[in-house]
Amino acid sequence: MSRLEHGAAGIVAITYLILAAALPLPVIDRTFLPDDTYYTLSIARNIAAGLGPTVDGVVLTSGFQPLIAILLQPVFWLGLDGAAAVRSAVLLSAAFGGLTVWLAGRIVRQATTGGSAPLLTILLTGASTPLMTNALNGLETTLAASLLLWLVLAAMATGPEAGWRRLTAIGALAGLCLWARVDTALTILLLGGVALVRLGPARTGLVVLVAAAVAAPWVWACMVLGGQPVPESGSAVRQIVAYHFETGRDASAIPRLALAQITLAIMPLFVLGVVLWPMVWLTPLVLALPLWQAFRARCADGPAVLAAAALAMLAFYALYLPAFWFYPRYMHLTAIAGIVGLIVGGLRLGAGRLGGVFCMVLIAGQATQSAQMVSNALREPQVIRGGHGYADAALTLLPLLPEGATLAAMQSGALSWFAPEGIRVVNLDGVVNAAAREAIRDERLGAYLAEVGATHFADWPLNLRWLRARGGEALDLERVGAMPDHGGPGGDFTLYRIE
């Protein structure tokens, strides 16, 4: 890569890190952090304390992505907690966000003969508002993306003459991808097919064996903790999806919502204007372009592999696990693939200067949009922005609980993280609690609350209705307090006493 490309990637990384370090933590929480960030932090803290992978210190779980929790261990060894640990998690995800941008440029450089395509990729990926939002979410999103892009880059640079050391390293990297996020398996399977053609069965077999050996401890842990070879959170999310569809969610809109996340990552809102939804359906064409070009050239490359992986992930999350509220995170890699496909595909079609000007318009639009988002968050720090701001709810409601209370909640991540000693928070949606997941399945949540000795319940109105629908109809709940104007599903995040 040229100095200009390295410099552009460095500027993006520094910008991410400055935002992660300098923005007030309440602004970061309300703008970027989902409740899952606090689940991961709680699990990492309990692992460091010798309690194992558990959110509440009692119930062991496989419902998380382990590599980010492992990388957070030094934070707790240093004695950091509370706000300092949250800030550290955001800095870590920002650092991997910068690495992801650089690796995207490297993949384009590897697949092209030069020119401005790698630089445009770095700038558009770095300026993209949805991708920047994920870079500051304190989760494994950018870690998984950077490892997977690194794997694609390494695999595409490996030929049949490769020695066992390089093949072993690629296998180990593939195994680490599975530790970072389980859905990287879709891309790894595609790379395995490419490797069979490029490397032959023997060398591919070595890579597969090493990858399996690296991934085996986590697969074994999932079997022991959750009774299945993948994190147990997937089963719980499918139950949540089923409830959303029962309550009237239009399943036919799910593919469009998935494609919209890629479209938004490429096109700024002011360019899309009122034609957002029609343009969404062009996204598969953007992803299909590098695949078609690779087919014509009879040679797979990084952009083609990314495009195929993106289409596979779109199908998986639209048809098997349509948890649409997670799509901004789930579609992170597919959005990068869309940017790479647009720029590389356009270059190969001979877009030339006109294509470059179009990309610069997109970059300027995304950068303006990202700057506006940060500016709005600083100017209106009390405003909660879609599905974030769980720390506000936790810090408002936890002081209302008496000593020794047991609080049950579907959205229990921040509540668990901020709960003072003497108050237990029980996860109720089953994402990190197999017993709750089984109680939902058997429609006996009310009985489960009695089993764990729950004295209080806190959540959105939507989840209160879910509690009653799955066995809590006879519950007598007294409202204790609420986080007003929280912008959640159907009303305020509210605390109830269970009578």
N, C-alpha and C positions, 0 to 999 in steps of 0.2 A: 504494500500500500504506500501511497505517496505521503509526503509530509503534510500536505493539505488535508488528506483524509484522516490521518492520525490526529491532526490538530482539531478537526471538526468533531471527531469522536471524543477527544479529550474535553472540549468545551461542553458537550452534552453531559458527559459524566460529571464534570465539576458543577454544572448547573443543577443537576439532580441532587448532588451531595450538599450544595449550599441550601437548596430548598429543604432538604431533610434535616439539616442542622439548624437553620435559622428561623423557619416558620414556627410560630407558637404552637405548642403541642395541642391545645384545644382546636386550633385551625386545622392541623393535620388530621386529628381524630374526626372532625366533622366533615372533612373534605375527601379523605383518602382511605380511612381505616374501616374495613368491615369487621363484624363481630368475630370472624374466624381468626383475625390477627391475635385477639386476646386468648382464644383457645390454644393457639400454638405457643404463645408466651407462657401460659399457665402450665402446659405440658413440659416445656423446656425447663421452667423453674422447678417443677416437681422432679424431673429426671436429675437435675443438678443436686436436689436435696435428698436423693436416694430413694424417692417414693415410686419411681418408675413412670411409665407414660400414662399419666392420669391428669385430668383437669381439676378435679376436686380433692385430690390427695387420697381418694378411696377407690374409685372405680377405674380399673385399668382399661385402656382402649387402644385400638389400632386405627381409630378414625382421624388420622392426620398424616401429613407428609413428613417423613422423619429427618431428611437431610437438613432442612432449615432449622429444626429443633436442635440437631447436633451442633450446627454452626453457631447457634446462640449460647451454647454452654459456657464459653469464656465470660460472657456478660454476667452470669450468675456466680461463677467462680470468683469474679472480682467484687462480688457483694452488691452489684447494682440491682435495683428493683424499682417498681413503680414507674414513674415518668422516665427515669434514666434508661430502664430496660426497653420501654416502648420506643424511645428515641433511637436506641441502638439497633432495634429491629428495622426501623425505617431507614436508617443509614445503610444497613446491610443490603436491603432490597434495592436502594438507590445505587449502590456500588455495582450490583449485578445488572441493574438496568443500563448503566453506562457500558458495561462489558457486552451486553446484548446488542447495543447499537453498533459497537465496533465490529462484532462478529458478523452482523448482517452485511456490513460493508465489505468484509473479507470474502463472504460467500459470493457476492456480486463480482468482486474483483477476480475471484477464481474462475467465474463462469464467463467473463467477458475479456475482450482484448485490451481494455483500458478505457480511456475517455472519462466522462463525468458521471457515469452511472453509479460507481461506488460512492462518490461524494453525495450525489442526490439521495441515495438510499440512506446514508448516515443522517443527513439533514432531515429527511421526511420522517424516518423512524424516531429520531430524537425529538422532533417538534410535535409529533402526534399526541394530541391531548389524551386519548384513551391509554396509549402506551405509557405516557408519563404518569398518569394516574396509577397504573399498576406498579410502576417503579417506586412509588412512594406508599405502597400499601402494607409494608412490613411483613409480607408473606413470601411464599416460595415461588411466586409467579415468574419473576425475572431470573431467579436461580435456575429453575427448570428450563426456561427458554435459552439461557446462555449455555448451559451444558449441552442442550440438544443441538443448538447451532454449531457449537464446537465439534460435536460428534459428526454432524453432517459435513462440516468443513474437512475434518480429518479423514472421514470415510471416502469422500470424493477425491482426496489427494493420495489415496492408497491404491497401488496397482498390484498385479500378480507377483511382482518381484519382492514384495514387502517381507521383511524378516519377522521372526516370532515375537521380538520385543515390541515392534510397532503394533502387531495384531493383538498382542496381550493388552497393550495400553488402550486400544480402541474398545476391546471387550470390557475392560474395567470402566471406561468412560460410559459405555452403554449401561452397565450395571448401576453406576452412580445416577444416571438419568432416572432410573426406576425408583431409586431412593428419593429423588427430588420430587417427582410427580408420577403417579402410576400411569396416567394417560400418555406419557411419552412412549409407552409400549407400542402404540400405533405407528409412530415414526420409526421405531427400532425394527419393527417387523418389515416395513418397507425397505429399510436399509439392508436388512438381511437378504431380501430378494435381489437387490442390486448387487450385494456382495457375492452371491452365488454365481452371478454372471461374470463379474469382474475378477473375483479371486479364486473361484473354484470351490468345490465341496470341502476339501481338507482345510484350507485356510479359513473359510467361513465357519467350519466346525470349531476351530480353535477359538475364534472370536465369541461364538455362541457359548462355549463351555466357560470361558472366563466371565462373560456377562452373567451367566446363570450362577456361577460361584459367588460373585459379588452381590447379586440380588438375593441369594438364598436366605441369608439371615433375616432379612425383612419379610420375605414370604413366610418363613417359619414363624416369625413373631405374629404376623397377621393370622395365621392358622391357630396359634395358641390363644391369642387375645380375642379374636373375632370369629373364629371358626370358618374362615374363608381366606383364600390366598391373596386377597386384595384388601385395602382398608375398609373397615366395616361402615364407614360413613356413606359409601355409595348406596348400600341397601336402605339406609335411613333417608337419604335424599330422594330415592325412588318413592318411598312412602309419602314424603312431603309433596312431591310432584303429583302423586295420585290424589291427594287431598285438594290441591289447587284445581285440578281438572274437575273434581267433584263439585267444587263451589262455583263452576261456571267459566273457568279459564278456557279461551278458545285455542284448542290444540293446533288448529290449522295455521295460527299466527306464529308458531314456534320456529319453523325454518326461516321465516322472514326476520324474526328477532335475532337469530344467530347470524345471519348474513349482514344485518345492520351493524353489528359490532366491527366487522371488517371494513364496511363502507365508511363508518364514522372515523376509523383509524386512518383512512386514506384521505377522505374528503372532509374539509372543515364545514361546519354547519352553514356558514354564509354562502358557500359555493353550492351546497346541496339545495338550500332554500326549501321550496315546497315540493320539490321532486324527489325527496329522500326515498320514499318507498319504491317508486319505479326504478330508481338507480340501484337499489339493493339487489335486484335480480340480475344485474350485470356482473356482480361479484364472482359467480362461478366461471364466467368467461375470462375474467382476469386471472383466476387460478388455473384455468384450463390452458391458457396461452403458453406458458413455459412447458407444460406437458406435451402439447401438440408439437412445439418446436423440437423438444427432445426426441419425440417419436420420429419426426421427419429426419432428424440428424442421426437416428439410430444410436444415440449416446445419452445416457442419463447424466444430469449434473445437479448441483446443489439447489438451484431454483426449482427444477422439476420435482426433486424429492420433497422439498418443502411444500410445493403445490399439492402433490399427491397426499402428503400427510395432512394438510389443511382440509382437503375434501373429505378424507377419512374421519377427521375429528368433527367436522360439520355434521356428517351423517350420524356419528355416534351420539353427539349431544343433541341433535334434533330428533332422533328416532328412539334412542335407548335411554338417555338420561337428560330429558329436556328441562333441566333446572334453569329456566330463563333468567332468574335473578342473579345467577352466577356467570352469565355469558360474558360480561365485560372482562372477567378474569379467564374463564375457560377459553376464550377466543384470542388470547394474547398472541400465541404462536401463529394462529391462522391469519391474524392481522399483519404480522411481520411478513408472512408468506405472500399476502396480497400486495404489500408494498414492493417486495422483491420481484414478484411476478409482473406487476405493472411496469416497473422501470426496465427490467431485463427484457421482458416481452416487447415493450415499446421500442427499445433500442434495436432489437433484432428485426423488427418490422420496418425499420428505417425512419423512426419518428423524427430524428435529427434535432435541429434547433427548436422547432415547434414543440416537440415533446419535452425538451428541456425547459422551455418557458412555462409550459403547463405544469411541470413538476415544481418549478419555483413558485408559481401561484399557490399550489397546494401547500408547500412548505411555509410560505408567508401566512397563509390562512390558518394553518394548524398552530404556528408559533403565536399568532395574535390571539387565537382562541385559548391556548394554554396560559398565556400571560393574563388574559381577562379572567380566567377561572381563579388564578392565584390572587389577582387584585380584588375580585369580588369577595373571596374568602377572608382577606385581610380587612376589607372595608365593612363587611357584615359578619363578624366572627360568631354571632349568635345563631346564624341561619344553618339549619341541618340540611345536608345535601344528600338526597336519596340513599337510604340504607346504611348510612354512616352515623357517627356521633353517639355510639353506644357508651362511651365513657361518661358522657353527660348524664345519661339515664342512670348508670350505675352509681355515680357519685351523688346524684340527687336522691335516689331511693334507698341505698344501703343504710344511710344514717337513720332511716325511719324504722329499721328492724330492731327488735329487742335482742339482748344477749342470748345466745343459744338457739336462735331461730334457724330453721331449715327452709331455704328459699328454692322453689322449683321454677324453672323457666325454660321455654323452648330456645330463646336466644339468650344463652347463659354465659357467653364468653367473657364479656367485660365484667359482668356481675361476679364471676368466679375470680377474675384477675384482681379486682379491687376489693373483694370481700375481706373484712377484717377478721382477725383470729376470733374464733368462737361462733362464726356464722358459716354454715355449709350451704353451698349452692349446688343443686342437683340439675343436671341436664335432662330435659324432658322431650326433646325431639329425636333422640336416639342417635345423633351424629357421633357423639363420643360416649354413648351409654347404651350397651346392648340390651340391658334389662328394660329400659324405657322404649327402645325400638320394638321389643317383643310385646310390651304392654299396648303400644299403639296398634300393632298387628292384631292382637287379640281383643281390642276395644275394651281395655280394662285400666285405662290411665288413672281413673279415680281410685281404684284399689292400690295401684302402684304408689300414688301419693301417700296413702295411709301406711304402706309398707316402709317407706323411707322416712316417715314421720314429718312430712312437709307441713310447715305452719303458715307459709305464705307462697303466693304465686305472683309473678311479674311478667308482663309481655304486652304485645300489641293486641288490639281487639280481634284481629284475624286469628291469632294463635289461641286466644281465649275460646273462640268458637271451635277451634280444632280440639282443644282440651275437652270441651263438652261433647263434641261429636264422637270422641274415641273413649267415652266411658266416664265423663265427669259431669253428666247432666244433673246429678243430685247434689253437686257441690254447693255449699252455701258460702259465698265469697263477699267479704266486706271491703270496700275500697278504702285504701289507706293514703295513697298519694299518687302523683303522676309527674312525668316529665312533659310539661305542656309544649305544644307547637313543635313536636319532634319530627313531624313530616313522615311518619311511618304509615303502615298499611291500615287505613281506616280510622286513625285517631291517635291518641297519646299512648306512650309506653307507661303502663299503669301497674301499681303494686296493690295486691289484695291480701287480706288476711283470710285464711281458710278456717271457717267456723266449724 
